[in-house]
């Protein structure tokens, strides 16, 4: 059963349906495209979507709050000598935020519709690219980060992407990957119309699935993040992944109820297990 449209949704049902139909049609282009065709298709698809629908309606205050939480989570891994890379950077607010705290901050974004205008900052560089391989040398990045990016990739491309991130990381480098949890999903606009993602989320993941993906491409170890911002801590995935396994056995409607109770009925984005946050170490 699809999720009921909340009162906080600003778009009326008719507009939601129009946006969903557009997103699903464009996402189907990605799903059905060959690996070679997808090389240049991501930017084309997202540019078309943003040109018709517009950019995110997230408020400036909400965006800044998210950037602050991301920066606090990343802080223990960053030094003045670090080379930082944000993948799927969007407006690049996070990369610009941490640029002064590191040696250099890179941001990769596929769509020029959402990327910021030219920014004059010596320690920051924006790269417009939607292609694999990543445009970096082997062993050249200390900390790679992506948030709500992996779920937008075709599953074949997601695995290749993870392998590419590992390639460019220096010894002991890390990849902190944040993606919405499949067990709460769908998280794209299709949540109001389908039980599974049929919009731009080409695949959503659990902690167990993302940890397994990272290990398959050669990461030495994985940890999961508990808590957010300055309260975050990284622990073994064992307990969380076993709990997710049990939840996954339940029908979606019952599973969401159980997870809502476990979350103390908190609202997004503070619900338990709502985000998959995995740290892969090279």
C-alpha positions in Angstrom: 0.0 0.0 0.0 1.5 3.4 -1.0 2.2 6.0 1.7 -0.6 8.5 2.4 0.2 12.0 1.2 1.1 14.0 4.3 -0.2 17.5 5.1 3.3 18.8 4.8 3.4 18.0 1.0 3.0 21.4 -0.8 2.1 20.0 -4.1 -1.6 19.1 -4.8 -2.4 15.5 -5.9 -2.8 16.4 -9.5 0.7 18.1 -9.6 2.2 15.2 -7.7 0.8 12.7 -10.3 2.2 14.8 -13.1 5.7 15.0 -11.5 5.5 11.2 -10.8 4.6 10.4 -14.4 7.5 12.5 -15.7 10.0 11.1 -13.2 8.9 7.5 -13.8 9.2 7.9 -17.6 12.7 9.4 -17.3 13.8 6.8 -14.8 12.5 4.1 -17.1 14.9 5.5 -19.8 17.8 4.8 -17.4 16.5 1.4 -16.4 16.2 0.2 -20.0 19.3 1.9 -21.3 22.5 -0.1 -22.0 25.6 0.5 -19.9 27.1 2.5 -22.7 24.0 4.6 -23.2 23.8 5.4 -19.5 27.3 7.0 -19.7 25.8 10.3 -20.9 22.2 9.7 -20.1 22.1 10.7 -16.4 22.8 14.4 -17.0 20.4 14.5 -19.9 17.6 13.0 -17.8 18.1 15.2 -14.8 18.5 18.3 -16.8 15.2 17.6 -18.5 13.5 16.9 -15.2 14.8 20.1 -13.4 14.0 22.2 -16.5 10.3 21.1 -16.3 9.8 20.7 -12.5 12.3 23.2 -11.0 14.9 22.7 -8.2 14.3 21.3 -4.8 11.8 23.2 -2.6 13.9 22.5 0.6 14.1 25.7 2.6 17.4 27.5 3.1 17.2 26.8 6.8 16.6 23.1 6.4 19.4 22.9 3.8 21.8 24.6 6.2 20.8 22.3 9.1 21.5 19.3 6.9 24.9 20.7 5.9 25.8 21.3 9.5 24.9 17.7 10.4 26.9 16.3 7.5 29.9 18.4 8.4 29.8 17.4 12.0 29.7 13.7 11.0 32.6 14.1 8.6 34.7 16.3 11.0 36.6 13.4 12.7 37.9 12.2 9.4 39.1 15.6 8.0 42.4 17.4 8.6 44.1 20.4 7.0 46.0 17.9 4.8 42.9 16.0 3.6 41.7 15.8 0.0 37.9 15.7 0.2 35.5 14.6 -2.6 31.7 15.0 -2.5 29.9 12.9 -5.2 26.5 14.0 -6.4 27.1 17.4 -4.7 24.0 19.2 -6.0 24.4 22.9 -4.9 27.9 22.0 -3.4 26.9 23.6 -0.1 28.7 20.9 1.9 31.9 20.9 -0.2 32.1 24.7 0.1 31.4 24.4 3.8 34.4 22.1 4.5 36.8 23.6 1.9 38.4 25.9 4.4 39.1 22.9 6.8 40.9 20.7 4.3 43.7 20.9 1.8 41.3 20.7 -1.2 37.6 20.0 -1.7 36.2 18.6 -4.9 32.6 18.3 -5.8 31.2 16.2 -8.7 27.7 16.9 -10.0 26.0 15.6 -13.2 23.4 18.3 -13.7 24.5 21.9 -14.4 20.9 22.9 -13.6 21.5 22.4 -9.9 25.2 23.1 -9.6 26.2 26.5 -8.3 27.5 29.3 -10.5 31.3 29.7 -10.6 32.8 30.0 -7.2 36.1 31.7 -6.6 37.7 29.6 -3.8 41.2 28.3 -4.1 40.6 25.2 -2.1 37.4 24.2 -4.0 36.8 22.8 -7.4 33.5 21.8 -9.1 33.6 19.0 -11.7 30.5 18.6 -14.0 30.5 14.9 -14.9 28.2 11.9 -14.9 30.6 9.3 -16.2 32.5 6.4 -14.8 35.5 6.2 -14.4 35.8 9.1 -11.9 38.2 11.8 -13.1 40.9 11.2 -10.4 44.2 9.4 -10.2 44.6 6.2 -8.1 45.3 6.9 -4.4 44.5 10.6 -4.7 41.6 11.2 -2.3 41.4 10.8 1.5 37.7 11.1 2.2 34.9 10.5 -0.3 31.3 11.3 0.6 27.9 10.9 -1.1 24.5 11.6 0.3 21.3 10.4 -1.4 23.3 9.6 -4.6 23.8 5.9 -4.8 20.1 5.1 -5.0 19.9 7.2 -8.2 22.3 4.8 -10.0 21.5 1.8 -12.0 22.5 -1.2 -9.8 25.3 -2.1 -12.3 26.6 1.4 -12.2 26.4 1.5 -8.4 28.8 -1.4 -8.0 31.2 0.1 -10.6 30.9 3.4 -8.8 31.9 1.9 -5.4 34.9 0.2 -7.1 35.9 3.5 -8.6 35.7 5.2 -5.2 37.9 2.6 -3.7 40.4 3.0 -6.6 40.9 6.7 -6.0 41.1 6.5 -2.2 44.6 6.6 -0.6 45.6 3.8 1.7 43.4 4.0 4.8 41.1 6.3 2.9 37.4 6.1 3.6 34.1 6.4 1.8 31.1 7.6 3.8 28.0 6.7 1.9 24.5 7.9 2.9 21.4 6.5 1.2 17.7 6.1 2.2 16.8 2.8 3.8 14.8 0.5 1.6 12.9 -0.8 4.6 11.2 2.6 5.1 10.8 3.1 1.3 10.1 4.0 -1.3 11.7 7.4 -0.7 11.3 9.0 -4.1 8.0 10.4 -5.3 6.7 6.9 -6.1 6.1 6.4 -2.4 2.7 7.9 -3.0 1.8 5.6 -5.8 3.8 2.3 -5.5 5.2 -0.2 -3.0 8.6 -0.2 -4.7 10.7 2.6 -6.1 9.6 3.4 -9.7 10.9 7.0 -9.9 14.5 8.2 -9.9 15.5 5.8 -7.1 16.7 2.9 -9.3 17.5 0.9 -6.2 17.3 1.5 -2.5 19.5 -0.3 0.0 19.6 -1.6 3.6 22.7 -1.4 5.7 23.4 -5.1 5.0 23.1 -4.6 1.3 25.3 -1.6 1.2 28.0 -3.2 3.4 27.9 -6.2 1.1 28.3 -4.1 -2.0 31.4 -2.3 -0.5 33.0 -5.6 0.6 32.4 -7.1 -2.9 34.4 -4.4 -4.6 37.3 -4.7 -2.2 36.8 -2.4 0.8 38.7 -3.9 3.7 36.0 -3.3 6.3 32.7 -1.5 6.8 31.1 0.2 9.8 27.7 1.7 10.2 26.9 5.1 11.8 24.6 5.4 14.8 23.4 8.9 15.7 23.7 12.1 13.7 26.1 15.0 13.6 28.4 15.4 16.6 26.6 12.5 18.3 27.5 10.0 15.5 29.6 7.0 16.2 30.7 4.1 14.0 30.1 0.5 15.0 30.1 -3.0 13.7 27.2 -3.6 11.3 26.3 -7.0 12.8 23.5 -6.0 15.2 21.8 -3.6 12.8 22.0 -5.9 9.8 20.4 -8.8 11.7 17.6 -6.6 12.9 17.0 -5.4 9.3 16.9 -9.0 8.2 14.0 -9.7 10.6 12.2 -6.5 9.6 12.5 -7.5 5.9 10.5 -10.6 6.5 7.4 -8.5 7.4 4.9 -7.1 4.8 5.7 -3.5 4.0 2.7 -2.0 5.8 3.4 -3.9 9.0 7.1 -3.3 8.8 6.6 0.5 8.6 4.3 0.3 11.7 6.9 -1.6 13.6 9.7 0.8 12.6 7.5 3.7 13.5 7.0 2.3 17.0 10.8 1.6 17.3 11.4 5.2 16.3 9.2 6.6 19.0 7.0 7.9 16.2 9.6 10.5 15.2 9.1 12.3 11.9 11.6 12.2 9.0 14.6 12.5 9.0 14.9 11.4 12.7 13.3 8.0 12.4 15.4 5.0 13.4 17.1 3.2 10.5 15.7 5.8 8.1 19.1 6.5 6.6 21.7 3.9 5.6 25.0 5.4 6.7 28.0 3.1 5.9 31.7 3.8 6.3 33.9 1.8 4.0 37.6 1.7 4.7 40.1 0.9 2.0 
